[in-house]
Amino acid sequence: MKTIDARLYEPKDKHNKIFELFFSLNVGESMMLINDHDPKPLYYQFAIEYPETFDWVYQTKGPEIYEIMITKTNTVSSKVS
């Protein structure tokens, strides 16, 4: 399983880095996203731009750290917004 710690990136780069890792996954593979706040805007971006291609499961839900297991469930084209 791959892991990305979003806390290590500048805010302007976070989503692109997360999507780059997601696109590198094979269908059925998962990644762990670590963040210092609830990444709900990212979830909505996934849901709008790449519906039916991922599962999103909180492993740890704050208040200081959020860990989300994101699993690629279907093929997706690798465009980055």
DOTI-450543 format. One line per 5 residues: number of its first residue (from 1); their letters; for each residue x, y, z of N, C-alpha, C. Coordinates in pm, 1 decimal, decimal comma. Atoms other than C-alpha are relative to their C-alpha. Example, Ala and Ser with C-alpha at 12.3 -4.5 7.8 and 13.67 -1.06 7.14 Angstrom:
2
1> as> 89,0/-119,0/0,0/1230,0/-450,0/780,0/90,0/120,0/0,0 | -82,0/-119,0/-6,0/1367,0/-106,0/714,0/-77,0/109,0/73,0
# end
This chain:
81
1> mktid> 84,5/-118,3/0,0/0,0/0,0/0,0/88,7/124,3/0,0 | -72,9/-126,1/7,9/121,2/347,7/-86,3/-60,0/98,9/100,0 | 43,4/-100,5/-96,7/100,2/640,5/155,8/41,8/137,5/-48,9 | -35,2/-139,4/27,8/88,4/1015,3/101,3/-37,9/82,3/121,8 | 20,7/-88,6/-113,3/125,1/1263,9/383,9/-17,7/140,8/-55,4
6> arlye> 31,1/-129,5/60,6/-47,7/1577,2/258,4/55,3/116,9/81,1 | -55,0/-106,8/-84,2/94,2/1776,0/549,0/136,3/46,9/-49,5 | -134,3/-32,4/47,6/430,0/1775,0/369,4/1,3/92,3/-122,3 | 8,5/-77,8/124,1/305,2/1971,8/66,0/-63,9/135,9/24,1 | 63,6/-131,0/-1,4/213,9/2332,8/6,3/-147,6/-18,5/-36,6
11> pkdkh> 142,8/14,4/31,2/-166,0/2380,5/-4,7/-31,1/-3,0/-150,0 | 27,7/-5,3/143,7/-155,2/2464,7/-377,0/37,7/-128,8/-72,4 | -48,0/123,0/63,9/15,4/2129,7/-452,0/-68,2/-127,6/49,0 | 51,5/121,1/-65,7/-175,6/1890,1/-226,7/-87,3/-86,1/-90,0 | 93,4/80,6/78,6/-459,9/1781,1/-454,0/68,8/-65,1/-119,0
16> nkife> -69,5/58,8/114,3/-236,3/1731,7/-757,0/86,5/-117,8/41,5 | -85,3/110,1/-47,8/7,1/1515,9/-556,2/-83,4/-121,4/37,2 | 88,8/110,3/-40,6/-277,8/1307,8/-415,2/-56,5/-69,3/-123,6 | 54,0/60,4/121,3/-433,2/1255,1/-758,0/108,4/-73,2/-79,2 | -109,3/70,2/68,2/-94,8/1163,8/-908,3/18,1/-139,7/59,0
21> lffsl> -16,1/130,3/-63,9/-62,5/885,2/-652,9/-120,5/-89,1/-29,7 | 120,6/78,1/29,9/-423,7/774,0/-705,5/5,5/-56,6/-141,1 | -6,2/46,2/138,6/-372,4/752,9/-1082,5/103,4/-110,4/-18,5 | -104,2/102,6/12,0/-62,4/537,3/-1029,2/-44,5/-135,6/53,0 | 49,2/126,2/-55,4/-267,3/273,0/-847,6/-62,8/-86,0/-108,0
26> nvges> 76,4/94,0/81,6/-395,2/-37,1/-1020,6/-136,4/-17,6/63,5 | 132,7/27,1/-55,0/-762,7/-121,4/-980,4/13,9/-104,3/110,3 | -7,1/87,8/-115,6/-801,9/-284,8/-640,2/106,3/39,1/100,8 | -103,8/-46,0/-92,4/-497,3/-113,6/-487,6/-50,1/119,1/81,6 | 38,8/-107,1/-91,7/-522,9/131,7/-198,6/117,0/90,9/31,1
31> mmlin> -98,0/-95,4/-49,4/-343,2/437,4/-73,1/-51,5/56,7/131,1 | 35,9/-63,8/-125,7/-337,9/592,0/272,8/31,2/148,4/-11,5 | -15,6/-145,0/-1,1/-392,1/967,6/283,0/5,2/45,8/145,0 | -14,4/-55,6/-134,3/-268,7/1144,0/596,3/-9,2/151,0/-12,4 | 19,1/-144,6/5,9/-378,3/1500,4/664,5/-24,5/54,1/139,6
36> dhdpk> 21,0/-62,8/-130,3/-412,8/1749,3/950,0/-140,5/59,0/15,0 | 139,6/-43,8/-6,2/-776,3/1833,8/870,6/-83,4/-94,2/-88,0 | 88,9/86,2/78,0/-1078,8/1658,5/723,2/2,3/44,6/-146,1 | -12,2/-39,0/140,7/-1019,4/1656,2/345,5/-130,4/-16,0/-78,8 | 130,0/11,3/68,1/-1390,1/1675,2/253,6/-0,3/63,7/-138,7
41> plyyq> -2,1/-55,9/135,9/-1326,7/1912,9/-41,2/64,8/-95,4/-101,1 | -64,3/98,4/87,2/-1094,4/1648,9/-187,1/-95,9/-114,0/-31,2 | 98,6/105,9/22,2/-1362,3/1383,1/-140,1/-100,9/44,4/-106,2 | 98,0/-49,9/97,1/-1611,5/1599,0/-331,2/60,9/13,0/-138,8 | -66,4/-7,4/130,3/-1357,7/1657,4/-608,2/9,8/-138,9/-62,4
46> faiey> -0,9/138,1/48,8/-1309,1/1281,3/-640,2/-139,4/-39,3/-50,5 | 136,4/42,8/32,0/-1687,0/1225,8/-642,3/-53,2/64,7/-127,4 | 49,1/-71,7/117,8/-1754,4/1488,6/-910,8/78,9/-37,6/-124,8 | -83,4/20,8/117,6/-1458,7/1429,4/-1142,1/23,2/-147,0/-34,3 | -31,0/142,2/21,5/-1408,9/1053,2/-1097,2/-100,5/-89,5/72,1
51> petfd> 101,5/80,0/-69,8/-1739,5/900,3/-984,7/18,9/-149,2/-28,9 | -1,9/146,2/11,8/-1753,3/525,0/-925,8/138,7/-55,5/-31,3 | -136,3/49,1/22,0/-1373,7/491,3/-933,7/76,0/-19,5/131,0 | -73,0/4,4/-126,8/-1288,1/495,2/-561,5/-92,0/-33,6/117,1 | 62,9/13,0/-131,7/-1380,9/393,5/-208,9/79,9/87,3/95,2
56> wvyqt> -60,2/-95,0/-93,9/-1309,3/639,6/73,2/-40,6/-43,9/139,3 | 31,5/50,3/-133,5/-1286,3/499,7/426,3/92,9/66,3/101,7 | -78,8/-60,3/-106,6/-1176,2/696,2/730,6/56,9/-109,2/89,1 | -65,1/88,7/-95,0/-923,4/506,3/941,6/16,4/72,0/134,2 | -10,4/-87,2/-117,4/-864,5/794,7/1186,4/-68,1/130,6/-38,2
61> kgpei> 78,1/-118,9/34,2/-1099,2/1091,8/1201,4/18,4/108,5/105,6 | -29,5/-116,8/-80,4/-934,9/1381,3/1384,3/4,4/-24,5/149,1 | -1,1/-138,3/48,4/-916,0/1604,3/1557,1/136,3/46,2/-53,0 | -130,9/-48,7/41,6/-539,9/1632,0/1499,9/52,0/-65,7/-127,1 | -46,4/71,4/118,5/-483,5/1373,3/1227,3/-117,9/-73,6/-63,3
66> yeimi> 99,7/74,0/77,2/-700,4/1225,7/956,0/74,6/-98,4/-88,5 | -56,8/102,5/86,3/-612,8/899,8/783,6/-115,2/-62,2/-77,2 | 106,2/49,5/86,7/-822,5/790,6/487,8/58,7/-103,5/-94,5 | -38,1/103,8/94,8/-789,0/467,3/293,2/-81,8/24,3/-126,8 | 64,7/-23,0/129,3/-864,4/540,8/-73,0/37,6/-117,5/-89,1
71> tktnt> -21,8/116,5/84,5/-906,2/235,6/-293,7/-52,0/29,7/-139,8 | 43,1/-17,0/139,3/-919,6/251,9/-673,2/-87,7/-119,6/-35,9 | 96,5/106,4/27,6/-1227,3/52,7/-774,5/-30,6/-18,1/-148,2 | 27,9/6,0/142,6/-1237,1/119,3/-1147,5/109,9/77,0/-73,8 | -98,9/-74,5/76,7/-1014,8/248,0/-1426,4/-42,4/146,8/-9,2
76> vsskv> 24,7/-143,6/7,4/-982,4/624,1/-1456,1/109,5/62,0/-85,1 | -101,9/-70,1/77,6/-808,4/854,9/-1700,6/77,2/91,5/93,8 | -88,0/-71,2/-92,7/-516,4/1037,8/-1541,8/12,9/147,5/-31,3 | -8,8/-145,8/12,5/-604,4/1400,2/-1593,9/7,2/59,3/140,0 | -10,5/-69,0/-128,4/-507,4/1630,7/-1310,8/-57,6/138,2/-19,0
81> s> 67,1/-129,9/10,2/-723,9/1934,0/-1248,6/88,0/112,0/48,6
# end
